[in-house]
Amino acid sequence: MEVVTKGREILEEITSLSTLGALNLSHNQLKGWIPHKVGGLHLLETLDLSSNHLSGQIPATMTSMTSLNHLNLSWNNFSGPIPSANQFITFNDPSIYEGNLRLCGSPLSTKCTTPDVGDDGDRSYANGESDIDRYEKLGLYSSIAAGFLVGFGGVCLTLLMN
């Protein structure tokens, strides 16, 4: 177990196990997210990450796992759209996504509010950026703009007074 997890997170090094055929990490109280490079596990036929505390989006790179024929991501905290290409088209049983209240898209009845643009995904979802990340960036950019305006206004006001 320590080979694929550190503490309670899935290590990205797991993606170097290129000949892995099955991976069952269910019921391990794992936290964090699925490594984005997991799509490199092209020979993986079975992936079970159910009943953990994993979060974030399901990586779009998983659509390149064309040998995958059994998937279970239920009872985690995944969010965003379910990938809709390659093998994911065949995963039409909603129970494999059950318990992920913020997931959307087929085969779930919850529709995504962002447009589904296929393999590329929405830009914010494709690069793993969550709504929280977008709000943090908005706050940062707003602070920078406000600082610039106050500084520039102060310089202009000083010049006008002289």
C-alpha positions, 0 to 999 in steps of 0.5 A: 500500500505504501508504494501507491499512497503516502499518508492518505494521498495517492502518489503520482508515482503510481502512474509509472506502473505502466503494466498495471492491470488492476488497482483497488484502493477502495475503503482506504480513507484516501484524501486528495485527488486522482493524479492527472497522469493516471491516463498513462496507465493504458493497460489498466482494466480495473480501477476501484477508488470507491469509499474514500475522501478523494476530491477534485475533478475526474482527470480528463486524461483518464479517457486515454485509458482504453483498456479500462472496463471496470470503474468505481469512483463512488462515495468520494467528493468528486466534482465537475463534469464526468469525462465523455470520451472513449471508454467513459461512454461505456460507463453508463451505470450511475452507481459507479459515480454514486455519492459524489454530489458535485459530479455532473454529466452523463450518466447522472441526472445532474446536468453540468452548468458549464458547456460540455465541449468533449475531449478538451473539456471546459478550460477550467476543468481541463487544467484541474482548476476548481471554482475555489481556485477561480475565486482566489484568482479573481480576488488576487487580480482585483487586489492588484487592480485596486492597488494599481489604481490607488497608487496611480491615483496618488501619483496623479493627485500629487502631480496635480497639486504641484 
